[in-house]
Amino acid sequence: MASLLDAAAATPVRIAFYYERVPDDQPEAFIDDILYIVERYGDHPGLFRHNGAPVVFVYARALSQIPRETWQTMLARVRAQTEVQLIADSTDVSWADLFDGLHIYIPVSYVVSGTDMQRIYDALVLGAESRGKISSVTVIPGYDDSNIGRPSPTVAPREGGRLYDTLWEQAINARPQWILITSFNEWHEGSEIEPSFEDGYFYLERTAYWSRRFKEAPQLGVWLATTSIPPVAQPGSELPIAAEFLRKGDAAALEGTWFTPAGWAAAELGARSEPVAAAAGLRRVTFSGRLTVPEDARPGRYPVRFLLQADGGTMEFDAEVQVLGPDETPPFTGAGVWADLGEENAEYGLYLLETPDGRTEPVTIDGIPARRTVGDPLAPKYLYFDVADQFLYGAAGLEIEIGVEYLDTGIGTLRIEYDAEPPAGRYATALSVLLRNSGQWRTASVRLRDAQFMNRQQGGADWRVQVSGDLAVRRVYVRVVD
């Protein structure tokens, strides 16, 4: 290690430690390791520091080894003995309450699931900045672990550099303090930017280009927190719409405008501003309104756009509203999304995701189309669902209802598990229902006040149904409780 630091000291490069595992799950081992790192290498000129203190990144696996309340005690003991900046690997922003900052080691699971990375980056930066902590996000050139024997390989194609460019641009737009790259030379996982026979110096050249862009980017102190634009509507309906931002600085300097299709109307209710983190100088700014769909609107998909003007620049947010036909009726009143499952799912802002541990097949039972779980008869089975981000992403403060219409066959338990606010986590249990083998179609529903819905479950899902045996499901929905 000393030789590596010596070499770095002779260049602009600086070295940081990445802490992957707590030996034997023992808190004392972590404390001893961090104190050793700082004592042995803390003064070396080749070490990366922030505000004069050495920086150590802490991997998600290490976080999972120790209970959260124990981490709080461990970090307090470390800080009582030395100065060090500890950066947690998690999209659960509540870790920023304990650590000195946040990062993601590798965001490949979000990339391959098609998650909007701008939202992931924005949420991570907001979580850190609102607590006065270090914000950092990670970009990748691609990923491919199909050659190392893993049972379910993960592949994120490089697309000739387009993925790298897209992630860099989104990362810069989030205005983090740092941007990380995974990786320089993890060849076995196909994430390297090191010069290669196939790509030459292409990725190093793109890194130099985007690094300059990052350093030259103006300080834009505004981030999208959430949007609420119902993805489905009936002709003649009036819908509540909102776009919420976190602003560092003068909230009055923000101007927002809704753009709708010809013949539609958006009654703007103005902007509301309120402090959310006074110490960090943050305010929540909400632009709300009412969207009116014409009585004669034809079935189809229509674009809705929100334009924000801030700090001499603009930010655009595009959404889509599907106008329903006369034979398309929601299973609820008010704002919500649903899916009717079958050979071809009819999805209205709520999407069934097929994942390695959540596979289904189409079935028809007494003339009723549905989807049924498949897989290892000895393993739990899941159905994963994703709520349209434009409708609910970061659902804090809202009461929502989840409903599942299922065929009550077999003996066992049906569970609804959802992405919840901290500390409950991304697989919080919302409801457990005993299956009684009645042979009847039944509906299980539950209301929640702490749903987060930030695409953190397998495949980028927001919630799932878990069963021990086979289960047929014909309809699911998520609605906002009036």
C-alpha positions in Angstrom: 0.0 0.0 0.0 2.8 2.4 0.8 4.3 1.9 -2.6 1.0 2.7 -4.3 0.6 5.9 -2.2 4.2 6.9 -2.9 3.5 6.6 -6.7 0.3 8.6 -6.4 2.0 11.3 -4.4 4.2 12.0 -7.5 1.1 12.6 -9.6 -2.3 14.5 -9.3 -3.9 11.1 -8.5 -4.9 10.4 -4.9 -5.8 7.0 -3.3 -8.8 6.3 -1.1 -9.6 3.1 0.8 -12.7 1.0 0.0 -13.9 -1.0 3.0 -15.7 -4.1 1.8 -16.3 -6.4 4.8 -16.4 -6.3 8.6 -14.3 -9.3 9.8 -16.4 -11.8 11.6 -19.3 -9.3 11.9 -17.5 -7.8 14.8 -17.9 -4.0 15.5 -14.5 -3.9 17.3 -12.9 -5.2 14.1 -14.3 -2.3 12.0 -13.2 0.3 14.6 -9.7 -1.2 14.8 -9.4 -1.3 11.0 -10.4 2.4 10.5 -8.1 3.6 13.3 -5.2 1.6 11.8 -5.8 3.0 8.3 -5.8 6.6 9.6 -2.8 6.0 12.0 -0.7 4.2 9.4 -1.5 6.1 6.2 -3.5 9.2 7.3 -0.6 11.7 6.8 0.6 10.3 3.5 0.6 12.9 0.7 -0.8 10.3 -1.7 -4.0 9.7 0.3 -7.3 11.3 -0.8 -8.6 13.7 1.8 -11.7 15.9 2.1 -11.5 19.0 4.4 -8.2 17.6 5.7 -9.5 14.2 6.7 -8.8 10.8 5.0 -11.8 9.4 3.0 -12.9 5.8 3.4 -15.8 4.4 1.3 -17.8 1.7 3.1 -19.4 -1.0 0.9 -23.1 -2.1 1.2 -22.1 -5.6 2.3 -20.3 -4.1 5.3 -23.4 -2.0 6.1 -25.6 -5.1 6.1 -23.3 -7.0 8.5 -24.0 -4.8 11.5 -27.4 -3.5 12.8 -28.0 0.2 12.2 -28.1 1.1 15.9 -24.7 -0.5 16.3 -23.3 1.5 13.4 -24.3 4.6 15.2 -22.2 3.6 18.2 -19.3 2.4 16.1 -19.1 5.6 14.2 -19.3 7.7 17.4 -16.3 5.8 18.8 -14.3 6.2 15.7 -14.9 10.0 15.6 -14.0 10.3 19.2 -10.5 9.0 18.4 -9.7 10.3 14.9 -10.8 12.4 12.0 -12.0 10.5 9.0 -14.7 10.9 6.3 -16.8 7.7 6.0 -19.0 7.4 2.8 -21.8 4.8 2.9 -22.7 2.7 -0.2 -26.5 3.0 -0.2 -29.5 4.6 -2.0 -31.2 4.6 1.4 -30.5 8.2 2.2 -31.2 7.7 5.9 -27.6 6.4 6.1 -26.5 10.0 5.6 -27.8 10.6 9.2 -25.0 8.4 10.4 -22.2 8.6 7.8 -20.4 11.6 6.3 -21.8 11.0 2.9 -23.4 8.7 0.3 -22.4 6.9 -2.8 -23.4 3.9 -4.9 -20.5 1.4 -5.7 -22.1 0.3 -8.9 -25.6 1.2 -10.2 -25.9 -1.7 -12.7 -29.1 -3.1 -11.2 -30.9 0.2 -11.9 -29.4 0.5 -15.4 -30.5 -3.0 -16.6 -34.0 -2.6 -15.1 -34.5 0.6 -17.1 -34.8 2.9 -14.1 -34.5 6.6 -14.7 -31.0 7.2 -13.5 -31.6 10.9 -13.2 -34.1 10.2 -10.5 -31.7 7.9 -8.7 -28.8 10.4 -8.9 -31.1 13.4 -7.8 -32.5 11.4 -4.8 -29.0 10.5 -3.7 -27.6 14.0 -4.0 -30.7 15.4 -2.2 -30.4 12.9 0.6 -26.8 13.9 1.3 -27.1 17.7 0.6 -30.2 18.1 2.8 -28.2 16.7 5.7 -25.1 18.7 5.0 -23.2 15.6 3.9 -21.0 14.7 1.0 -22.9 13.7 -2.2 -21.4 11.4 -4.8 -22.8 9.4 -7.7 -21.3 6.7 -9.9 -21.2 6.1 -13.6 -20.3 2.9 -15.5 -19.3 2.3 -19.1 -21.2 -1.0 -19.2 -21.2 -4.3 -17.4 -21.0 -8.0 -18.3 -20.4 -10.8 -15.7 -21.6 -13.6 -18.0 -18.1 -15.2 -18.2 -17.4 -15.7 -14.5 -19.9 -18.5 -13.7 -22.7 -16.6 -12.0 -26.1 -18.4 -12.2 -28.0 -15.3 -13.4 -25.6 -13.1 -15.5 -26.1 -9.4 -15.6 -25.4 -7.5 -18.8 -25.6 -3.7 -19.4 -24.4 -3.2 -23.0 -22.0 -0.3 -23.6 -23.9 0.8 -26.8 -20.7 2.1 -28.3 -20.1 4.5 -25.4 -23.7 5.9 -25.4 -24.4 4.4 -21.9 -21.3 6.1 -20.5 -22.1 9.4 -22.0 -25.7 9.3 -20.9 -24.8 8.4 -17.3 -22.2 11.2 -17.2 -24.6 13.8 -18.4 -27.3 12.7 -15.9 -24.7 12.6 -13.1 -23.6 16.2 -13.9 -27.2 17.3 -14.0 -27.6 16.1 -10.4 -24.8 18.4 -9.3 -23.1 16.1 -6.8 -19.9 17.0 -5.1 -18.1 14.0 -6.6 -18.6 11.6 -9.5 -17.2 8.1 -9.2 -16.4 5.6 -12.0 -16.8 1.9 -11.7 -14.4 0.7 -12.8 -10.9 1.3 -14.0 -9.9 -2.3 -14.5 -12.5 -4.8 -13.3 -12.2 -6.8 -16.5 -14.0 -9.9 -15.2 -17.2 -7.8 -14.8 -16.8 -5.9 -18.0 -16.9 -2.5 -16.4 -13.3 -1.4 -17.2 -12.3 2.0 -18.8 -8.7 1.0 -18.9 -7.3 1.0 -22.5 -8.1 -2.2 -24.4 -7.6 -3.9 -27.7 -11.3 -3.4 -28.6 -11.7 0.2 -27.5 -8.2 1.6 -27.4 -8.2 4.9 -25.3 -11.8 5.7 -26.1 -13.2 5.5 -22.6 -10.2 7.5 -21.1 -10.8 10.2 -23.7 -14.5 10.3 -22.8 -13.6 10.4 -19.2 -11.4 13.4 -19.8 -14.1 15.2 -21.8 -16.9 14.6 -19.2 -14.5 15.5 -16.3 -14.0 18.9 -17.8 -17.7 19.3 -18.3 -18.3 18.4 -14.7 -15.8 20.9 -13.4 -17.1 23.7 -15.7 -20.8 23.1 -14.9 -22.5 26.0 -13.2 -23.7 25.6 -9.6 -27.4 24.8 -10.2 -29.0 24.5 -6.7 -32.2 22.8 -7.7 -33.2 19.1 -7.9 -36.4 17.3 -8.9 -37.9 15.7 -5.8 -41.0 14.1 -7.3 -43.8 14.6 -9.9 -47.4 13.6 -9.6 -49.0 13.3 -13.0 -51.6 10.5 -13.3 -50.7 8.3 -16.3 -54.3 7.4 -17.1 -57.5 9.6 -17.3 -61.0 9.4 -18.6 -62.5 12.0 -21.1 -63.9 15.0 -19.2 -61.9 14.3 -16.0 -60.0 16.8 -13.9 -56.7 15.6 -12.5 -54.4 17.0 -9.8 -50.8 17.5 -11.1 -47.7 18.6 -9.3 -43.9 18.9 -9.7 -41.9 19.2 -6.5 -38.3 20.5 -6.3 -35.7 21.0 -3.6 -34.0 24.3 -3.9 -30.8 25.6 -2.4 -31.0 29.4 -2.5 -33.7 31.8 -3.6 -36.9 29.9 -4.2 -38.4 33.0 -5.8 -35.9 32.7 -8.7 -37.8 29.5 -10.0 -40.4 29.8 -12.7 -42.5 26.8 -13.8 -44.9 26.3 -16.7 -47.1 23.4 -17.7 -47.6 22.5 -21.4 -50.5 20.3 -22.5 -52.0 19.0 -25.7 -54.3 21.3 -27.8 -57.7 21.6 -26.3 -56.6 20.5 -22.8 -56.4 23.0 -19.9 -53.9 23.3 -17.0 -55.0 25.6 -14.3 -51.9 26.5 -12.5 -52.3 27.0 -8.7 -48.9 28.7 -8.3 -45.8 27.7 -6.4 -45.6 26.9 -2.7 -42.3 27.2 -0.8 -41.4 25.9 2.6 -38.2 25.2 4.4 -37.1 21.5 4.7 -33.5 21.7 5.9 -32.7 25.1 7.3 -29.1 24.2 8.2 -28.4 23.2 4.6 -30.4 26.2 3.2 -32.9 23.9 1.4 -36.6 24.7 0.6 -39.3 22.6 -1.0 -40.9 24.3 -3.9 -44.1 22.7 -5.3 -45.8 23.8 -8.5 -49.3 22.4 -8.5 -52.3 22.6 -10.8 -55.4 20.9 -12.2 -55.3 19.2 -15.6 -58.6 19.1 -17.5 -59.1 16.4 -20.2 -61.6 17.4 -22.9 -64.9 15.5 -23.0 -64.2 14.7 -26.7 -60.7 13.5 -26.1 -60.1 10.3 -28.2 -58.5 7.2 -26.6 -54.7 7.3 -26.9 -51.5 8.7 -25.3 -50.9 12.4 -24.9 -47.7 14.3 -23.9 -47.6 16.6 -20.8 -44.5 18.7 -20.1 -43.3 20.8 -17.2 -40.6 23.4 -17.9 -38.6 24.9 -15.0 -36.5 28.0 -15.4 -33.7 28.3 -12.8 -30.4 30.0 -12.5 -30.3 31.1 -16.1 -31.1 27.6 -17.4 -34.0 25.3 -18.0 -35.1 21.8 -16.9 -37.7 19.9 -18.8 -39.8 17.0 -17.5 -41.9 14.9 -19.9 -44.8 12.7 -19.0 -47.6 10.9 -20.8 -51.3 10.6 -20.0 -53.3 7.8 -21.5 -56.9 8.6 -22.2 -59.1 5.6 -21.7 -61.7 4.2 -24.1 -65.3 3.4 -23.2 -64.5 -0.2 -22.3 -61.5 0.6 -20.1 -62.7 1.2 -16.6 -60.5 1.7 -13.5 -61.2 -0.5 -10.5 -61.3 2.6 -8.2 -62.3 6.2 -8.1 -59.8 9.1 -8.1 -56.2 8.9 -9.1 -54.5 5.6 -9.5 -52.9 3.0 -11.8 -53.7 -0.7 -12.5 -53.0 -3.7 -14.6 -55.3 -6.5 -15.9 -53.1 -9.6 -16.3 -53.3 -12.3 -18.9 -51.7 -13.5 -22.2 -51.0 -9.8 -23.0 -51.2 -7.6 -19.9 -53.3 -4.5 -20.1 -51.1 -2.1 -18.1 -52.3 1.4 -17.1 -49.3 2.9 -15.3 -48.7 -0.3 -13.3 -46.3 -2.9 -14.8 -45.6 -6.5 -14.1 -41.9 -7.2 -14.2 -40.4 -10.6 -15.0 -37.3 -11.2 -12.9 -35.1 -14.3 -12.2 -37.1 -15.0 -8.9 -40.3 -13.6 -10.2 -41.5 -15.4 -13.3 -45.1 -15.9 -14.4 -47.1 -17.6 -17.2 -50.4 -16.8 -18.7 -53.4 -18.9 -17.7 -57.2 -18.8 -18.3 -59.3 -20.1 -15.5 -63.0 -20.5 -16.2 -62.7 -18.0 -19.0 -60.9 -15.5 -16.8 -57.4 -14.5 -18.0 -54.6 -14.2 -15.4 -50.9 -14.7 -14.7 -49.6 -17.5 -12.5 -46.3 -17.8 -10.7 -43.8 -20.4 -11.9 -40.5 -21.7 -10.6 -38.9 -24.0 -8.1 -41.7 -25.6 -6.0 -39.5 -25.5 -2.9 -38.6 -21.8 -3.2 -40.7 -18.7 -2.5 -42.3 -17.1 -5.6 -42.8 -13.5 -6.4 -44.7 -11.1 -8.7 -43.0 -7.8 -9.0 -44.7 -4.5 -9.9 -43.5 -1.1 -10.9 -45.6 2.1 -10.5 -45.0 4.7 -13.2 -42.5 7.2 -11.8 -44.4 10.2 -13.2 -47.2 9.2 -10.8 -45.6 8.1 -7.6 -41.8 8.3 -7.0 -41.0 9.1 -3.5 -44.6 8.9 -2.1 -43.8 10.4 1.3 -46.8 12.0 2.9 -49.4 10.3 0.7 -51.8 7.6 1.8 -52.0 4.9 -0.9 -53.8 1.7 -1.3 -52.5 -1.5 -2.9 -54.9 -4.1 -4.1 -54.4 -7.7 -5.5 -57.2 -9.8 -7.0 -56.1 -13.5 -6.7 -57.5 -17.0 -7.0 -57.6 -18.5 -3.5 -56.2 -21.9 -4.0 -53.8 -24.0 -2.0 -52.7 -23.5 1.6 -50.1 -20.9 2.6 -49.6 -17.2 2.9 -49.8 -14.3 0.5 -47.7 -11.3 1.4 -47.5 -7.8 0.0 -44.1 -6.3 0.4 -43.3 -2.8 -0.6 -40.5 -0.2 -0.8 -40.9 1.8 2.4 -39.3 4.8 4.0 -36.4 4.2 6.4 -35.9 2.3 8.5 -38.5 -0.3 7.2 -36.5 -0.8 4.0 -37.3 -1.9 0.5 -39.1 -5.2 1.4 -41.3 -4.1 4.2 -44.3 -6.3 4.9 -47.6 -4.5 4.3 -50.1 -7.4 4.6 -50.2 -11.2 5.2 -53.2 -13.1 4.1 -53.8 -16.8 4.7 -54.8 -18.9 1.6 -57.8 -21.1 2.4 -58.2 -23.1 -0.8 -61.7 -21.7 -1.3 -61.4 -21.7 -5.1 -62.8 -18.2 -5.2 -61.4 -15.0 -6.6 -60.6 -12.7 -3.7 -59.1 -9.2 -3.3 -56.4 -8.4 -0.7 -55.9 -4.7 -0.1 -53.9 -2.6 2.3 -53.4 1.1 2.9 -50.0 2.6 3.5 -48.6 5.9 4.7 -44.9 5.3 4.4 -44.5 4.0 0.9 -41.4 5.3 -0.8 -41.6 3.6 -4.3 -38.1 4.5 -5.6 -37.6 1.4 -7.8 -35.4 -0.3 -5.1 -36.7 -3.8 -5.3 -35.5 -6.5 -7.7 -35.6 -5.4 -11.3 -36.5 -1.8 -10.3 -39.9 -2.8 -8.8 -41.8 -0.8 -6.2 -43.7 -3.6 -4.5 -44.2 -7.4 -4.8 -46.5 -10.3 -3.9 -44.8 -13.3 -2.2 -46.3 -16.8 -2.0 -44.9 -20.2 -1.1 -46.8 -22.0 -3.8 -48.4 -21.2 -7.1 -50.7 -18.2 -7.3 -52.9 -16.8 -10.1 -53.5 -13.0 -10.1 -55.9 -11.3 -12.5 -55.8 -7.7 -11.5 -53.6 -5.3 -9.4 -54.0 -1.6 -8.6 -52.4 1.2 -6.7 -54.4 4.3 -5.9 -54.0 7.5 -3.9 -56.6 7.6 -1.0 -58.6 10.8 -1.2 
